[in-house]
Amino acid sequence: MEFGNLKMYINGELQSSVDNINKDIYSPLNGKKVATLAWGNSKDSIKALESASEGFNLWSNLSINERKIWISKLREKILKNEDLLRKAITFEMGKPYPSTAEDIESITNSLEYYTNIIDDYLKPKEILDKGNTHEHQLISKPVGVVVAYLAWNFPLLNAGFKLGPALASGCSIILKPSELSPISLYILGNILKEINFPKGVVNILCGEPEDIATTLSRSTIPKLITMIGSTETAKKVISDSSTSIKKYSMELGGNAPFIVFDDAELENAVNIAAAIKFGNCGQICVAANRFFIHEKIYDEFLEKLKEKAKNIKIGYKEDLNYDIGPLITNKSRKRIKNLIDKTVNCGAKIEYGGKILPIDGNWFEPTIITGIDASMSIFHEEIFGPVASIIKFKSEKEVLKQANNTNYGLASYLFTTDKKRITKFINELNFGEVQVNGIKYDIYLPHGGINESGVGHDCSELALEDYIYKKRASIAIDK
């Protein structure tokens, strides 16, 4: 499938790049060209910044109800273009078509959720004066222009996590999709143009990061930089952006432990393990990397997970009927293959998979490895691929120490029916999220990490704190 020639969306218009640069985009499914995009550089970034600055002046001065009307129009138009957007995601980053429903649900749910809660959130809060000499209010105001750097693995989900709170709070926003999956965001620009969304409020452009992102980050115009991406990229963004004081909201890498005790419901744990590890070809920030399995159920868990991996349908089909997609790039595939080979050379064993598939596209077998320990790099790296490292443990103390042996701190997973143990692990696992006996993500639930996994939050009311600043007003009481 091809999506034709697509342009950037800046200042309410579909635009070619200032220097008339274009780039062809190829699908990881089969290596075929799927679109040609206007490809921006620093000049286009400057245009977007100027546009967003004007857009903020317009948008922040609209009433909340006026903003809600425009957000509702956008949401409805996205739903009318659902099939096109979902196919764009499939062909730009390889995700199976059924899985793309999550992207549409997330962006539309985010737009709806934040318009529903914004009135109460922005309502001034009274502060009681202890001396009875003043009246005090705490007032919420939008921070200003937002720059959002998006990861390629969930293009519209990631955009929704930023658009919802930004638009509801009164901010303007520049969306910079990943250069690996920009098609669906460019189509979103077409949608914004079709409904004549207020100019400058949303701007969408892509190009090489050194041109686009460096210019955006170094500008003094943005007041918030938010991103979903790697820890190393975040460090560069923060360094580049030190030209002025800015707020940051960043969901970064992860190295999630998946802990299964011998009293767990084994079938449930195996089903979730396969879904969270092999879904989206393992290219998920919250994907489990290290599977810690109690010695009493280790062999049974391993055999059941291997059976799950064997039954996964791989390879591009015209009807898009496959279970997991390819890796995003051939470079990523080579990195994962090298990591596996390195791990085996250190004494680990491939129980299943581990091979590059000899077909068009960036396909890689679901892989299960045993014999992993903390001396191996695979124990500490974010794999971002369909590779499950299985580790045997004996005691609570041992597995807690191993699980927390990481610089990351995003998601963690625990399977046990022991309530006392659940309380202990919730308190002692050093991660922003602890999910017990199941997995739940939704727009109203906070999502964020600690340590090298980021700052701030996506989703829930907590996300609005990044897009808002607080102003105190104190009025002396006449006597």
Secondary structure as UniProt FT lines:
FT   STRAND          5..6
FT   STRAND          8..10
FT   TURN            11..12
FT   STRAND          13..15
FT   TURN            18..19
FT   STRAND          22..26
FT   TURN            28..30
FT   STRAND          33..38
FT   HELIX           42..59
FT   TURN            60..61
FT   HELIX           64..80
FT   HELIX           82..93
FT   HELIX           97..100
FT   HELIX           101..122
FT   STRAND          125..127
FT   TURN            130..131
FT   STRAND          134..142
FT   STRAND          145..149
FT   HELIX           155..169
FT   STRAND          172..176
FT   TURN            179..180
FT   HELIX           183..194
FT   TURN            195..196
FT   TURN            199..200
FT   STRAND          202..204
FT   HELIX           209..218
FT   STRAND          224..228
FT   HELIX           231..240
FT   HELIX           241..243
FT   STRAND          247..251
FT   STRAND          256..260
FT   TURN            262..263
FT   HELIX           266..278
FT   HELIX           279..282
FT   TURN            285..286
FT   STRAND          288..294
FT   TURN            295..297
FT   HELIX           298..310
FT   TURN            318..319
FT   HELIX           330..345
FT   TURN            346..347
FT   STRAND          349..352
FT   STRAND          367..370
FT   TURN            374..375
FT   HELIX           377..380
FT   STRAND          387..393
FT   HELIX           396..403
FT   STRAND          411..415
FT   HELIX           419..428
FT   STRAND          433..436
FT   TURN            443..444
FT   HELIX           451..453
FT   STRAND          454..455
FT   HELIX           460..467
FT   STRAND          468..476
//
